[in-house]
Amino acid sequence: MNRPLRVLYSFPLKLGADRVCYTAWQQVNGLAQAGAEVLACVGVLHRPVARNVRVRTTLAWGKLRIPYKALGSVRAFALHDYIVSRRIEKLAGQIDIIHTWPVGALRTLKAAKKLGIPTVLERCNANTRFAYEVVQKECDRLGVALPPNHEHAYKADVLRIEEEEYQLADRLLCPSDFVVQTFLDKGYPREKLVRHIYGFDEKRFYPDTKPREPKRGLTVLFAGVCAVRKGVHYALEAWLKSSAHRDGVFLIAGKFVHRYEQKLAHMLADPSVRVLGHRSDLPELMRGSDVLVLPTIEEGSALVTAEARGSGCVLVVSDASGANCRHLENALVHRAGDVETLTAHFTMLHENRDLLEELRAASLSTIHEITWEAAGNRLVNVYRDVVSARQANKTPVTIVTA
């Protein structure tokens, strides 16, 4: 295919807002920069996109918006999905591939299949059934109840929709090897799973050029929503067991789930731990830190890991974090839930500053591979592979999940 790819990007939320809305916004801009012709069908446009991206909203008309909370997210996503599915019926022959997002794609995927248009479904997190199971198990172990409205509280309607979407999409876009494995473990064929990456904004996240004082205590940063699935309890336990906490500092930048914070109160009260709450100065915090820790028990691919690498932090993460890094090459990676190994990693970096600097230098040497520009180029290549497979009649076989 010599001409630019024509992509319909369907996103049911507020493109350009926080969290996955920011991820989707970066993807759209990255695709346009990589040369794709992008038609973005989005619930609401929260932030302007690249000039060469065409935008059609589904839940907003001028200043008039359908409130997500009033309608309920599942119904709002379904309305978005219905509108997009009707639009693509009029665009047959003008679209090469459709990129969809979870819970807002059923009708779109069915319409695309009828029209013979290849589709991909974003998997911004692990397999949902797996995520529900592992988070609930950890909550039960800790004795912490999830709020009913929490994103990882079990929702039968959401799970039903997502698992049907898995079957309908030609490919599932997995941002990490961990996500791939959670689908393989549930019985999905490897050929249905394709790897792409998320990135970081190098204009905001860049390293401090000043030399670091080798004798100062280790500064460790946790950044993100402080919930059970993120494993803050593992990080705190390991930190307080390690020698690093004696003259170092553990910063927590993020809002706590209340009952979880109560459960960890005795560790949060340690003088070496500082709870900062939600912060808007994350790039500065990262530039001033030696380590970003993320001992999550399930994840898609946390953006903070790429942003931290771009800022010069050494990653100390679990194998479920979805981080693009290599153990003892440019990061330290432990098995999710392994407090003893995480403790050893904190102590190792505290006592061996040469190792800290070696890992930092190695990490910074390859950050050009994980920018949003690089992610956009990779995603376009994934699209081309999916389109080529469809043209060669190599669509994956639909299976029943475990």
C-alpha positions as CSV (number, residue, x, y, z in Angstrom):
1,M,0.0,0.0,0.0
2,N,1.8,3.1,-1.3
3,R,-0.8,5.7,-0.2
4,P,-1.4,6.8,3.4
5,L,-3.5,4.6,5.6
6,R,-7.1,5.8,6.1
7,V,-7.9,5.2,9.8
8,L,-11.2,5.7,11.6
9,Y,-10.3,6.1,15.3
10,S,-13.3,5.5,17.5
11,F,-13.0,6.7,21.1
12,P,-16.1,7.0,23.3
13,L,-14.7,9.3,26.0
14,K,-13.3,12.9,26.2
15,L,-10.3,12.9,23.8
16,G,-7.5,14.8,25.5
17,A,-8.7,14.6,29.1
18,D,-6.8,12.6,31.8
19,R,-5.6,9.0,31.9
20,V,-6.8,6.9,28.9
21,C,-8.3,10.0,27.3
22,Y,-4.7,11.5,27.2
23,T,-3.4,8.2,25.8
24,A,-5.9,8.2,23.0
25,W,-5.2,11.9,22.3
26,Q,-1.5,11.1,21.9
27,Q,-2.2,8.2,19.7
28,V,-4.3,10.2,17.3
29,N,-1.6,12.9,17.0
30,G,1.1,10.3,16.7
31,L,-0.8,8.6,13.9
32,A,-1.2,11.8,12.0
33,Q,2.5,12.6,12.4
34,A,3.3,9.1,11.1
35,G,1.4,9.9,7.9
36,A,-1.9,8.3,8.4
37,E,-5.2,10.0,7.4
38,V,-7.2,10.0,10.6
39,L,-10.9,10.5,11.1
40,A,-11.4,10.6,14.9
41,C,-14.9,9.8,16.0
42,V,-14.9,10.8,19.7
43,G,-17.5,11.3,22.4
44,V,-16.2,14.8,23.2
45,L,-13.1,16.7,22.0
46,H,-11.5,18.0,25.2
47,R,-8.3,19.2,23.7
48,P,-7.4,20.3,20.1
49,V,-5.7,17.7,17.9
50,A,-3.3,18.0,15.0
51,R,-4.6,20.1,12.1
52,N,-4.6,17.2,9.7
53,V,-6.9,15.1,11.9
54,R,-10.6,15.2,11.0
55,V,-12.8,15.1,14.1
56,R,-16.5,14.1,14.4
57,T,-18.1,14.1,17.9
58,T,-20.8,11.8,18.9
59,L,-21.9,13.1,22.4
60,A,-21.4,16.8,21.8
61,W,-22.8,19.3,19.4
62,G,-21.1,22.7,19.7
63,K,-21.3,23.6,23.4
64,L,-24.1,21.1,24.1
65,R,-22.8,17.9,25.6
66,I,-24.5,14.7,26.8
67,P,-23.4,14.3,30.5
68,Y,-21.7,10.9,31.0
69,K,-22.7,10.7,34.6
70,A,-26.4,11.4,33.9
71,L,-26.6,8.8,31.2
72,G,-24.2,6.3,32.8
73,S,-20.9,5.3,31.1
74,V,-22.1,2.0,29.6
75,R,-25.2,3.7,28.0
76,A,-23.1,6.7,26.9
77,F,-20.5,4.4,25.3
78,A,-23.3,2.4,23.6
79,L,-24.8,5.6,22.1
80,H,-21.3,6.5,20.8
81,D,-20.9,3.0,19.3
82,Y,-24.3,3.2,17.6
83,I,-23.6,6.6,16.0
84,V,-20.1,5.4,14.8
85,S,-21.5,2.2,13.4
86,R,-24.1,4.1,11.3
87,R,-21.4,6.5,10.1
88,I,-19.1,3.7,8.8
89,E,-21.9,2.3,6.7
90,K,-21.7,5.5,4.7
91,L,-17.9,5.4,4.5
92,A,-17.4,2.0,2.9
93,G,-14.4,2.1,0.6
94,Q,-13.0,5.2,2.4
95,I,-11.6,3.4,5.4
96,D,-8.7,1.0,5.6
97,I,-8.9,0.1,9.3
98,I,-10.9,1.0,12.4
99,H,-9.3,1.4,15.8
100,T,-11.8,0.9,18.7
101,W,-11.8,1.2,22.5
102,P,-13.4,-1.1,25.1
103,V,-17.1,-1.1,26.0
104,G,-17.9,1.3,23.1
105,A,-17.2,-0.9,20.1
106,L,-19.8,-3.8,19.7
107,R,-22.0,-2.3,16.9
108,T,-18.9,-0.7,15.2
109,L,-17.1,-4.1,15.1
110,K,-20.1,-5.9,13.7
111,A,-20.7,-3.2,11.0
112,A,-17.0,-3.3,10.1
113,K,-17.1,-7.1,9.8
114,K,-20.1,-6.9,7.5
115,L,-18.3,-4.3,5.3
116,G,-15.0,-6.2,5.3
117,I,-13.1,-3.5,7.1
118,P,-10.2,-4.7,9.4
119,T,-10.5,-3.8,13.1
120,V,-8.3,-3.5,16.1
121,L,-9.4,-3.1,19.7
122,E,-7.3,-1.2,22.2
123,R,-6.4,-3.2,25.3
124,C,-5.3,-0.4,27.7
125,N,-5.3,-2.9,30.5
126,A,-4.9,-6.6,31.1
127,N,-7.6,-9.1,30.2
128,T,-10.6,-7.8,32.2
129,R,-11.7,-11.1,33.7
130,F,-8.1,-11.6,34.9
131,A,-8.0,-8.1,36.3
132,Y,-11.2,-8.5,38.2
133,E,-10.0,-11.8,39.7
134,V,-6.5,-10.7,40.7
135,V,-7.6,-7.4,42.2
136,Q,-10.4,-9.0,44.2
137,K,-8.1,-11.7,45.5
138,E,-5.6,-9.1,46.7
139,C,-8.4,-7.0,48.3
140,D,-9.6,-10.0,50.1
141,R,-6.1,-10.8,51.3
142,L,-5.7,-7.3,52.7
143,G,-9.2,-6.9,54.0
144,V,-9.9,-3.8,51.9
145,A,-13.3,-3.5,50.2
146,L,-13.3,-1.9,46.8
147,P,-15.8,1.0,46.4
148,P,-18.8,-0.2,44.2
149,N,-18.0,2.4,41.6
150,H,-14.3,1.6,41.4
151,E,-13.1,0.8,37.9
152,H,-11.9,-2.7,39.0
153,A,-15.0,-3.6,41.0
154,Y,-16.7,-6.6,39.3
155,K,-19.3,-5.5,36.7
156,A,-21.0,-8.3,34.9
157,D,-22.4,-6.0,32.1
158,V,-19.0,-4.5,31.3
159,L,-17.3,-7.9,31.3
160,R,-20.0,-9.3,28.9
161,I,-19.5,-6.5,26.5
162,E,-15.7,-6.6,26.6
163,E,-15.5,-10.3,26.0
164,E,-17.8,-10.1,23.0
165,E,-15.6,-7.3,21.7
166,Y,-12.6,-9.5,22.1
167,Q,-14.2,-12.0,19.8
168,L,-15.3,-9.6,17.1
169,A,-12.1,-7.6,16.7
170,D,-9.5,-8.8,14.2
171,R,-6.7,-8.0,16.5
172,L,-6.3,-7.0,20.2
173,L,-3.7,-4.2,20.6
174,C,-1.6,-5.1,23.6
175,P,0.8,-2.4,25.0
176,S,3.0,-4.9,26.9
177,D,4.0,-8.5,27.1
178,F,2.2,-8.8,30.4
179,V,-1.1,-8.0,28.7
180,V,-0.4,-10.5,25.9
181,Q,0.2,-13.2,28.6
182,T,-3.1,-12.5,30.4
183,F,-4.9,-13.2,27.1
184,L,-2.9,-16.3,26.3
185,D,-3.7,-17.6,29.7
186,K,-7.4,-17.2,29.0
187,G,-7.1,-19.2,25.8
188,Y,-6.8,-16.6,23.1
189,P,-4.6,-17.5,20.1
190,R,-1.3,-15.6,19.8
191,E,-2.0,-14.5,16.3
192,K,-5.0,-12.4,17.5
193,L,-2.7,-10.4,19.9
194,V,-0.4,-7.7,18.5
195,R,2.1,-5.6,20.4
196,H,2.4,-1.9,20.2
197,I,3.6,0.7,22.8
198,Y,2.6,3.8,24.6
199,G,5.0,6.7,24.9
200,F,6.0,9.8,26.7
201,D,6.2,13.5,25.8
202,E,9.9,14.4,25.6
203,K,9.0,18.1,25.7
204,R,7.7,17.7,29.3
205,F,9.6,14.8,30.6
206,Y,13.4,15.2,30.2
207,P,16.3,14.6,32.6
208,D,18.1,17.0,34.9
209,T,21.5,17.9,33.5
210,K,23.0,18.7,36.9
211,P,25.2,15.9,38.4
212,R,23.6,14.0,41.3
213,E,25.1,14.1,44.8
214,P,26.3,10.5,45.3
215,K,26.2,10.7,49.1
216,R,22.6,11.9,49.5
217,G,19.9,9.5,50.5
218,L,17.9,7.7,47.8
219,T,14.8,9.5,46.6
220,V,12.1,7.0,45.5
221,L,8.9,8.1,43.8
222,F,5.5,6.4,43.4
223,A,3.2,8.2,41.1
224,G,-0.4,7.3,40.2
225,V,-3.7,6.4,41.8
226,C,-3.0,4.9,45.2
227,A,-5.2,1.8,45.0
228,V,-4.7,-1.9,45.8
229,R,-3.9,-2.9,42.2
230,K,-0.9,-0.5,42.1
231,G,0.8,-2.4,45.0
232,V,1.7,0.6,47.1
233,H,1.5,-1.7,50.1
234,Y,4.3,-3.8,48.7
235,A,6.4,-0.8,47.9
236,L,6.1,0.6,51.5
237,E,6.8,-2.8,53.1
238,A,9.9,-3.3,51.0
239,W,11.1,0.3,51.6
240,L,10.8,0.1,55.3
241,K,12.6,-3.3,55.3
242,S,15.5,-1.9,53.2
243,S,18.5,0.0,54.4
244,A,17.5,2.8,51.9
245,H,14.8,4.2,54.2
246,R,17.3,5.2,56.9
247,D,18.5,8.3,55.1
248,G,16.3,8.3,52.0
249,V,12.8,9.5,51.2
250,F,9.8,7.8,49.7
251,L,7.5,10.2,47.9
252,I,3.9,9.2,47.1
253,A,2.3,11.5,44.4
254,G,-1.3,10.4,44.0
255,K,-4.8,10.3,45.6
256,F,-5.5,7.3,47.9
257,V,-8.6,5.2,48.0
258,H,-9.7,6.0,51.5
259,R,-10.0,2.5,53.1
260,Y,-6.7,1.6,51.5
261,E,-5.0,4.6,53.0
262,Q,-6.4,3.7,56.4
263,K,-5.0,0.2,56.1
264,L,-1.5,1.5,55.4
265,A,-1.6,4.3,58.0
266,H,1.1,2.7,60.2
267,M,3.6,2.6,57.3
268,L,2.6,6.0,55.9
269,A,3.4,7.5,59.3
270,D,7.1,6.6,59.0
271,P,9.3,9.8,58.8
272,S,10.9,8.6,55.6
273,V,7.5,8.5,53.8
274,R,5.9,11.7,52.4
275,V,2.4,11.6,51.0
276,L,2.0,14.4,48.5
277,G,-1.5,13.8,47.2
278,H,-2.4,14.5,43.6
279,R,0.3,16.7,41.9
280,S,0.5,18.6,38.7
281,D,4.3,19.0,38.8
282,L,5.1,15.4,38.0
283,P,7.9,16.1,35.5
284,E,9.7,18.1,38.2
285,L,9.2,15.4,40.8
286,M,10.6,12.8,38.5
287,R,13.6,14.9,37.6
288,G,14.4,15.2,41.3
289,S,14.0,11.5,42.0
290,D,16.4,8.6,41.6
291,V,13.9,5.8,41.3
292,L,10.3,5.3,40.2
293,V,8.7,2.3,41.9
294,L,5.6,0.6,40.5
295,P,5.0,-2.8,42.1
296,T,1.6,-3.2,40.5
297,I,-0.2,-6.6,40.4
298,E,-1.9,-6.0,37.1
299,E,-1.5,-3.2,34.5
300,G,-1.7,-2.4,30.8
301,S,1.5,-0.3,30.4
302,A,1.6,2.5,32.9
303,L,2.5,5.8,31.2
304,V,4.4,6.9,34.3
305,T,7.1,4.3,33.6
306,A,7.9,5.8,30.2
307,E,7.7,9.3,31.6
308,A,10.0,8.4,34.4
309,R,12.6,6.9,32.1
310,G,12.4,10.1,30.0
311,S,13.0,12.1,33.2
312,G,16.1,10.1,34.2
313,C,14.5,7.9,36.9
314,V,15.6,4.3,37.2
315,L,12.6,2.0,37.1
316,V,12.1,-0.5,40.0
317,V,8.9,-2.3,38.8
318,S,7.0,-5.5,38.9
319,D,6.7,-7.8,35.9
320,A,3.0,-6.9,35.8
321,S,3.7,-3.1,35.3
322,G,3.9,-3.4,31.5
323,A,7.0,-1.2,31.5
324,N,9.2,-1.2,28.5
325,C,12.5,-2.0,30.2
326,R,15.0,-4.9,30.9
327,H,16.0,-6.3,34.2
328,L,19.6,-5.4,35.2
329,E,20.1,-3.7,31.8
330,N,18.2,-0.5,32.3
331,A,15.9,-1.3,35.3
332,L,15.2,-3.7,38.1
333,V,12.2,-5.9,37.7
334,H,10.7,-8.2,40.4
335,R,7.9,-10.7,40.3
336,A,4.6,-9.1,41.3
337,G,4.1,-9.4,45.1
338,D,7.7,-10.4,45.8
339,V,8.5,-8.1,48.7
340,E,11.8,-9.7,49.5
341,T,13.2,-9.1,46.0
342,L,11.9,-5.6,46.0
343,T,13.5,-5.0,49.3
344,A,16.8,-6.2,47.9
345,H,16.5,-3.9,44.9
346,F,16.0,-0.8,47.1
347,T,19.0,-1.8,49.2
348,M,21.1,-2.6,46.1
349,L,20.5,0.9,44.6
350,H,21.1,2.6,47.9
351,E,24.4,0.8,48.6
352,N,25.7,0.7,45.0
353,R,25.4,4.1,43.4
354,D,27.5,3.1,40.5
355,L,24.8,0.6,39.6
356,L,22.2,3.3,39.9
357,E,24.1,5.5,37.4
358,E,24.8,2.6,35.0
359,L,21.1,1.7,34.9
360,R,20.1,5.4,34.5
361,A,22.6,6.0,31.6
362,A,21.5,2.8,29.8
363,S,17.8,3.8,30.2
364,L,18.4,7.3,28.9
365,S,20.3,6.0,25.9
366,T,17.2,4.4,24.4
367,I,14.4,6.7,25.4
368,H,14.0,7.8,21.7
369,E,12.5,4.3,21.2
370,I,9.5,5.0,23.6
371,T,8.4,8.6,22.6
372,W,4.8,9.2,21.4
373,E,6.3,9.7,17.9
374,A,7.9,6.3,18.0
375,A,4.6,4.8,19.3
376,G,2.7,6.4,16.4
377,N,5.1,4.9,13.8
378,R,4.9,1.5,15.4
379,L,1.1,1.7,15.5
380,V,0.9,2.5,11.8
381,N,3.1,-0.5,11.0
382,V,0.7,-2.7,13.1
383,Y,-2.2,-1.4,11.1
384,R,-0.4,-2.2,7.8
385,D,0.2,-5.7,9.0
386,V,-3.5,-6.2,10.0
387,V,-4.7,-4.8,6.6
388,S,-2.3,-7.0,4.7
389,A,-3.4,-10.1,6.7
390,R,-7.0,-9.3,5.8
391,Q,-6.2,-8.8,2.2
392,A,-4.4,-12.2,2.2
393,N,-7.5,-13.8,3.9
394,K,-5.6,-14.5,7.1
395,T,-8.2,-13.2,9.6
396,P,-7.9,-15.0,13.0
397,V,-10.2,-17.8,14.0
398,T,-12.8,-16.9,16.6
399,I,-12.5,-19.0,19.8
400,V,-14.3,-19.4,23.1
401,T,-12.4,-18.0,26.0
402,A,-11.5,-20.0,29.1
